[in-house]
Amino acid sequence: GESVGLHLPTLSVQEGDNSIINCAYSNSASDYFIWYKQESGKGPQFIIDIRSNMDKRQGQRVTVLLNKTVKHLSLQIAATQPGDSAVYFCAENARDYKLSFGAGTTVTVRA
Amino acid sequence: KAGVTQTPRYLIKTRGQQVTLSCSPISGHRSVSWYQQTPGQGLQFLFEYFSETQRNKGNFPGRFSGRQFSNSRSEMNVSTLELGDSALYLCASSSSWGNTEAFFGQGTRLTVV
């Protein structure tokens, strides 16, 4: 079946270090991917997106990498801060235009 | 510009009852999608409305329904509530159909007892 999943459910990172959150997808027809951040008690917050005709996109302190060959997506956060502690979801927009979400990675930033 | 507004934020209902949740999208956005979030199943797509028409539907029973009004506001209804319907219901709005760059509201926390 088609699914979007994250490699690790939790990630602990030292403040100031870079974080890398990984996501694998299985639907080769997917052409649009989004990373969301969800803090406790809040709805998912849009971080960055990327289309399948790109392999890299940069935002403020974040970079998304897309490897279509191995169907892998990653989110890199530079100089991780305490405010980055949250659950991160990758989402895939497949041909049917439904957003499919992965299970999420909980990022904890250590002071 | 105001974000996506969902009301109410919290709701407690009894099994067998029905519930209506409301979502006001970002001004100018015409697409509204609904998602159910639970610890076990994660975020699951319910349905999407664009210009008052349901454009897409997830794999949920017919007890889950929705509608969209001419001002793009949307409501979601769940009838004959079951304990398993307890979840965070999230609404997302987009400027166009197809879930591109969707922005989420805070959600409605529904507890069925």
Interface residues (C-beta under 8 A of the other chain):
Chain A: Y32 I34 Y36 G41 K42 G43 P44 Q45 F46 D49 F89 A91 N93 D96 Y97 K98 L99 S100 F101 G102 A103 G104
Chain B: V4 Q6 S33 Y35 G42 L43 Q44 F45 E48 R55 N56 G58 L90 A92 W97 G98 N99 T100 E101 A102 F103 F104 G105 Q106 G107
